[in-house]
């Protein structure tokens, strides 16, 4: 079977990331220079990052960078779902001027993102939109905006390049925060850019092999109706992202869980031999023994398992017969960068599952785009 016949936009985006890197870093640098002033950023002590869908897990993935570069003097960094920040989280007026709410959205269109920014402004917080669309509703709603300046791409949906751009933007913003507050030394942004460049480049010679491996696996998994994705700590971000791509381009039923909870609930699903199970792991993480047990448990009941990790089965104590896709190590001192790229194998897999089954991306529109059936941009905005 000729894999060239099954090429698709998601795969094309994956293969384009190494070439995107330099332009994306330059675009983010430009965006930061034109963004929130240093004196405002210097006064922030609480930073809350949010987003919807992929942008929500980009927010989660960024927190370790903020802690690394700015984690001193009582600073507080967190992430939350947009609906929580829009409707439930309380803003203490005593600290509003030292609170920065960062809303991530490439398009800047979702109503909930607008609502978060409007509510945070209303309560006296500083607000920043991280977006690729300066004229978007979110861009206009925010006090400041960081335009990531992602270059155009012929087939940019679903937004994998945008996810990469959001991560680069947040990592570089974290480094900028460290520099202007004096918590990290001058040159920290350069070091962050160097690490991003090094890690992204490490994938370049491996992409063709990953592509072959995922095309072969897709031929085995193409008739599955459901998929499980497992990841702990920040690896949950990649599990979530890849599960989202399965839904968007294949339409399959997915579940995202951590390695402990999976053993309590999803483990008992019937028909295990028809549930594609993908596990994202870091061989240096504290959870590696549990990941090993969870994989062995999944394989033991007949689950087809794909492990994506910066190591081997031996590194995680796994003896079961499973598929393993080995990804590069993150640069020393930047372990959080694993999630900058380790979604690539799962995204390639999703793209091939779509073309092999003839399933159009996002169901090809139809009833999913009819008025009233999709309220992402039209949901009522309330400021509480």
C-alpha positions as CSV (number, residue, x, y, z in Angstrom):
1,X,0.0,0.0,0.0
2,X,1.4,3.4,-1.1
3,X,1.2,5.8,1.8
4,X,1.5,8.8,-0.5
5,X,-2.1,8.0,-1.6
6,X,-3.2,8.7,2.0
7,X,-1.5,12.0,2.6
8,X,-3.5,14.6,4.5
9,X,-3.4,18.1,6.0
10,X,-2.7,16.9,9.5
11,X,0.3,14.8,8.4
12,X,1.5,17.7,6.3
13,X,1.5,20.0,9.3
14,X,3.4,17.5,11.4
15,X,6.1,17.2,8.8
16,X,6.4,21.0,8.5
17,X,7.2,21.8,12.1
18,X,11.0,21.7,11.9
19,X,10.9,24.2,9.0
20,X,8.4,26.4,11.0
21,X,10.6,26.6,14.1
22,X,12.9,29.6,13.3
23,X,10.1,31.7,11.8
24,X,7.9,30.9,14.7
25,X,10.4,31.9,17.3
26,X,11.1,35.1,15.4
27,X,7.4,35.8,15.2
28,X,6.9,35.3,18.9
29,X,9.9,37.5,19.7
30,X,8.3,40.2,17.6
31,X,4.9,39.7,19.3
32,X,6.5,39.9,22.8
33,X,8.3,43.1,21.9
34,X,5.0,44.7,20.9
35,X,3.0,43.1,23.8
36,X,2.7,43.8,27.5
37,X,5.1,46.4,28.8
38,X,8.0,45.3,31.0
39,X,6.9,47.4,34.0
40,X,3.4,45.9,33.9
41,X,4.8,42.4,33.7
42,X,7.2,43.1,36.5
43,X,4.3,44.0,38.8
44,X,2.5,40.7,38.2
45,X,2.5,38.2,41.0
46,X,-0.4,35.9,40.0
47,X,-0.6,34.6,36.5
48,X,-3.6,32.5,35.4
49,X,-3.5,31.0,31.9
50,X,-6.6,29.6,30.2
51,X,-7.9,28.4,26.9
52,X,-10.5,26.2,25.3
53,X,-9.8,22.8,23.8
54,X,-6.1,22.5,22.6
55,X,-5.4,25.9,24.1
56,X,-6.5,24.7,27.5
57,X,-3.8,22.0,27.6
58,X,-1.3,24.5,26.1
59,X,-2.0,26.5,29.2
60,X,-1.3,23.5,31.5
61,X,1.9,22.7,29.6
62,X,3.3,26.2,30.1
63,X,3.1,26.3,33.9
64,X,6.5,24.4,34.5
65,X,8.2,27.1,32.4
66,X,6.8,29.9,34.5
67,X,7.8,28.1,37.6
68,X,11.3,27.6,36.3
69,X,11.9,31.2,35.2
70,X,9.8,33.1,37.7
71,X,9.1,30.8,40.6
72,X,10.3,33.0,43.5
73,X,9.1,35.7,45.8
74,X,5.6,34.3,46.3
75,X,4.7,34.3,42.7
76,X,1.7,32.1,41.9
77,X,1.2,30.5,38.5
78,X,-1.8,28.4,37.5
79,X,-4.1,27.3,34.7
80,X,-7.8,26.8,34.6
81,X,-10.6,26.0,32.2
82,X,-12.2,29.0,30.5
83,X,-15.7,28.2,31.9
84,X,-14.2,28.3,35.4
85,X,-12.5,31.6,35.0
86,X,-15.5,33.1,33.3
87,X,-18.1,32.0,35.8
88,X,-16.7,30.7,39.1
89,X,-13.1,31.9,40.0
90,X,-13.2,34.8,42.4
91,X,-10.8,37.8,41.8
92,X,-9.8,39.5,45.1
93,X,-9.8,43.3,44.4
94,X,-6.9,43.7,46.8
95,X,-4.6,41.8,44.4
96,X,-6.3,42.5,41.0
97,X,-3.6,44.9,39.9
98,X,-0.9,42.2,40.4
99,X,-3.0,39.5,38.6
100,X,-2.5,38.7,34.9
101,X,-5.0,36.6,33.1
102,X,-3.6,35.1,29.9
103,X,-6.2,33.7,27.4
104,X,-4.8,31.5,24.6
105,X,-6.7,31.3,21.4
106,X,-5.2,31.2,17.9
107,X,-8.3,32.4,16.2
108,X,-9.4,34.6,19.1
109,X,-13.0,33.8,18.3
110,X,-14.5,31.6,21.1
111,X,-17.1,33.4,23.1
112,X,-15.8,32.0,26.4
113,X,-12.4,33.5,25.8
114,X,-13.9,36.8,25.2
115,X,-15.9,36.4,28.4
116,X,-12.8,35.5,30.5
117,X,-11.0,38.6,29.3
118,X,-14.0,40.9,29.8
119,X,-14.6,39.6,33.3
120,X,-10.9,39.9,34.3
121,X,-10.9,43.5,33.0
122,X,-14.1,44.2,34.9
123,X,-12.4,43.0,38.1
124,X,-9.3,45.2,37.6
125,X,-6.9,42.4,36.5
126,X,-4.4,42.8,33.6
127,X,-5.3,40.7,30.6
128,X,-3.3,39.3,27.7
129,X,-4.5,37.5,24.7
130,X,-2.1,35.0,23.1
131,X,-3.4,34.8,19.5
132,X,-2.5,34.8,15.8
133,X,-5.3,37.1,15.0
134,X,-4.9,40.7,16.2
135,X,-8.3,41.8,14.9
136,X,-10.2,39.0,16.6
137,X,-12.7,39.5,19.4
138,X,-10.2,38.3,21.9
139,X,-7.5,40.5,20.6
140,X,-9.8,43.5,20.9
141,X,-11.1,42.5,24.3
142,X,-7.7,42.1,26.0
143,X,-5.7,44.9,27.5
144,X,-2.6,43.6,25.8
145,X,-2.1,41.0,23.1
146,X,0.8,38.8,22.1
147,X,0.5,38.0,18.4
148,X,2.5,34.8,17.7
149,X,2.8,35.6,14.0
150,X,2.5,32.0,12.7
151,X,3.2,31.9,8.9
152,X,0.3,30.9,6.7
153,X,0.1,27.2,5.6
154,X,-2.0,25.8,2.8
155,X,-3.7,23.2,4.9
156,X,-3.8,24.5,8.5
157,X,-6.8,22.7,9.9
158,X,-7.0,21.2,12.4
159,X,-4.6,23.6,14.0
160,X,-1.5,21.6,14.9
161,X,0.9,24.4,13.8
162,X,-1.2,26.7,15.9
163,X,-0.7,24.5,18.9
164,X,3.0,24.5,18.4
165,X,2.9,28.3,18.1
166,X,0.9,28.7,21.3
167,X,3.4,26.6,23.2
168,X,6.3,28.6,21.8
169,X,4.6,31.8,22.7
170,X,3.9,30.8,26.3
171,X,7.4,29.4,26.9
172,X,9.0,32.5,25.6
173,X,6.6,34.7,27.6
174,X,7.6,32.7,30.7
175,X,11.3,33.5,29.9
176,X,10.5,37.1,29.3
177,X,8.7,37.3,32.7
178,X,11.8,35.8,34.4
179,X,14.1,38.4,32.8
180,X,12.0,41.5,33.5
181,X,11.5,40.5,37.1
182,X,15.1,39.8,37.6
183,X,14.3,36.3,38.8
184,X,16.1,34.9,35.8
185,X,19.2,36.4,34.2
186,X,19.5,38.4,31.0
187,X,19.6,36.0,28.1
188,X,17.0,33.7,29.4
189,X,14.8,34.2,26.4
190,X,17.8,33.3,24.2
191,X,18.3,30.1,26.2
192,X,14.6,29.2,25.9
193,X,14.8,29.8,22.1
194,X,17.9,27.7,21.8
195,X,16.2,24.8,23.7
196,X,13.1,25.0,21.5
197,X,15.3,25.0,18.4
198,X,17.4,22.1,19.6
199,X,14.4,20.0,20.5
200,X,12.5,20.7,17.4
201,X,15.5,19.9,15.2
202,X,15.9,16.6,16.9
203,X,12.7,15.4,15.4
204,X,13.6,16.3,11.8
205,X,15.7,13.1,11.0
206,X,13.1,10.9,12.7
207,X,9.9,12.2,11.1
208,X,10.0,9.9,8.1
209,X,10.4,6.8,10.3
210,X,7.6,7.9,12.6
211,X,5.4,8.5,9.5
212,X,6.1,4.9,8.2
213,X,5.4,3.5,11.7
214,X,2.1,5.3,12.1
215,X,0.9,4.5,8.6
216,X,1.5,0.8,9.3
217,X,-0.2,1.0,12.7
218,X,-3.2,2.9,11.2
219,X,-3.8,0.0,8.8
220,X,-4.3,-2.2,11.9
221,X,-6.3,0.3,13.9
222,X,-8.5,1.8,11.1
223,X,-11.6,-0.3,12.0
224,X,-11.5,0.6,15.7
225,X,-14.5,2.7,17.0
226,X,-12.9,3.9,20.2
227,X,-9.6,5.0,21.6
228,X,-8.0,5.6,25.0
229,X,-5.3,8.1,25.7
230,X,-3.3,8.0,28.9
231,X,-0.9,10.6,30.2
232,X,0.2,11.9,33.7
233,X,1.2,15.4,34.7
234,X,2.1,17.5,31.6
235,X,2.0,14.3,29.4
236,X,-1.7,14.6,29.9
237,X,-1.5,17.6,27.5
238,X,-0.3,15.4,24.7
239,X,-2.8,12.7,25.5
240,X,-5.6,15.3,25.4
241,X,-4.3,16.9,22.2
242,X,-4.0,13.6,20.3
243,X,-7.4,12.4,21.5
244,X,-8.8,15.7,20.2
245,X,-7.3,15.0,16.7
246,X,-8.9,11.5,16.7
247,X,-12.3,13.1,17.3
248,X,-11.8,16.0,14.8
249,X,-10.4,14.0,11.9
250,X,-11.7,10.4,12.5
251,X,-14.8,11.0,14.6
252,X,-14.0,8.1,16.9
253,X,-15.0,7.8,20.5
254,X,-12.1,8.8,22.8
255,X,-11.3,8.9,26.5
256,X,-8.4,10.7,28.1
257,X,-7.2,9.7,31.6
258,X,-4.2,9.4,33.9
259,X,-2.5,6.1,34.5
260,X,-4.1,5.6,37.9
261,X,-7.7,6.4,37.2
262,X,-7.5,4.4,33.9
263,X,-6.9,1.3,36.0
264,X,-10.0,2.0,38.1
265,X,-12.5,2.7,35.3
266,X,-11.7,2.5,31.5
267,X,-9.8,-0.7,32.1
268,X,-13.1,-2.5,32.3
269,X,-14.5,-1.5,28.9
270,X,-15.7,-4.5,26.9
271,X,-14.1,-5.5,23.6
272,X,-10.6,-4.5,24.6
273,X,-9.0,-5.9,21.4
274,X,-10.8,-3.2,19.4
275,X,-9.8,-0.2,21.6
276,X,-6.7,1.6,20.4
277,X,-4.8,2.6,23.6
278,X,-2.0,5.2,23.4
279,X,0.2,6.0,26.4
280,X,2.4,9.1,26.6
281,X,5.3,8.8,29.0
282,X,8.6,10.4,30.1
283,X,11.2,7.9,31.3
284,X,12.5,10.3,33.8
285,X,9.2,11.2,35.4
286,X,8.2,10.1,38.9
287,X,5.2,8.1,37.5
288,X,7.2,5.7,35.3
289,X,6.6,2.6,37.5
290,X,2.8,3.2,37.4
291,X,2.9,3.8,33.6
292,X,4.7,0.4,33.3
293,X,2.0,-1.3,35.4
294,X,-0.8,0.4,33.5
295,X,0.6,-0.6,30.1
296,X,1.1,-4.2,31.3
297,X,-2.5,-4.3,32.6
298,X,-3.8,-2.9,29.2
299,X,-1.8,-5.4,27.2
300,X,-2.8,-8.2,29.6
301,X,-6.5,-7.9,28.7
302,X,-5.7,-7.7,25.0
303,X,-5.6,-4.0,24.3
304,X,-3.6,-2.9,21.3
305,X,-1.1,-0.4,22.9
306,X,1.1,2.3,21.5
307,X,3.7,3.8,23.8
308,X,5.1,7.2,22.9
309,X,8.1,7.9,25.1
310,X,11.7,9.2,25.2
311,X,12.9,5.7,26.0
312,X,12.2,2.0,25.6
313,X,10.0,-0.7,27.2
314,X,12.9,-1.6,29.4
315,X,13.1,1.9,30.8
316,X,9.5,1.6,32.0
317,X,9.7,-2.1,33.1
318,X,7.4,-3.3,30.4
319,X,7.7,-6.9,29.0
320,X,4.4,-7.0,27.1
321,X,4.3,-7.0,23.3
322,X,3.3,-3.5,22.4
323,X,4.1,-0.9,19.8
324,X,6.7,1.7,20.9
325,X,7.5,5.0,19.2
326,X,10.6,6.6,20.6
327,X,10.9,10.4,20.6
328,X,13.9,12.5,21.4
329,X,15.0,13.6,24.8
330,X,14.2,17.1,25.9
331,X,17.3,19.4,26.3
332,X,18.9,19.3,29.7
333,X,17.3,21.6,32.1
334,X,14.1,21.8,30.0
335,X,12.2,18.6,30.7
336,X,8.8,20.3,30.1
337,X,9.7,20.6,26.4
338,X,8.8,17.0,25.8
339,X,5.2,18.1,25.2
340,X,6.3,20.7,22.6
341,X,6.6,17.9,20.0
342,X,5.7,14.4,21.3
343,X,2.1,14.7,20.0
344,X,3.5,14.3,16.5
345,X,3.2,10.5,16.2
346,X,-0.4,10.4,17.5
347,X,-1.4,13.3,15.1
348,X,0.2,11.5,12.1
349,X,-1.7,8.3,13.2
350,X,-5.0,10.3,13.4
351,X,-4.5,11.7,9.9
352,X,-3.9,8.3,8.3
353,X,-6.9,6.8,10.1
354,X,-9.0,9.5,8.5
355,X,-7.8,8.9,5.0
356,X,-7.8,5.1,5.3
357,X,-11.4,5.1,6.4
358,X,-12.5,7.9,4.1
359,X,-13.8,10.0,7.0
360,X,-13.7,13.7,6.3
361,X,-12.2,16.1,8.8
362,X,-14.8,17.6,11.2
363,X,-17.4,15.3,9.5
364,X,-17.3,17.5,6.4
365,X,-19.5,20.2,8.0
366,X,-23.2,19.4,7.5
367,X,-25.3,19.4,10.7
368,X,-22.3,20.2,12.8
369,X,-22.1,23.7,11.3
370,X,-25.8,24.5,11.2
371,X,-27.0,27.5,13.2
372,X,-27.6,26.6,16.8
373,X,-25.7,23.4,16.7
374,X,-22.3,25.0,17.2
375,X,-22.2,27.7,19.9
376,X,-18.4,28.1,20.3
377,X,-18.5,31.6,18.9
378,X,-22.2,32.5,19.6
379,X,-22.5,31.4,23.3
380,X,-24.0,34.1,25.4
381,X,-21.4,36.2,27.2
382,X,-22.2,37.2,30.8
383,X,-19.9,39.1,33.1
384,X,-20.3,38.0,36.7
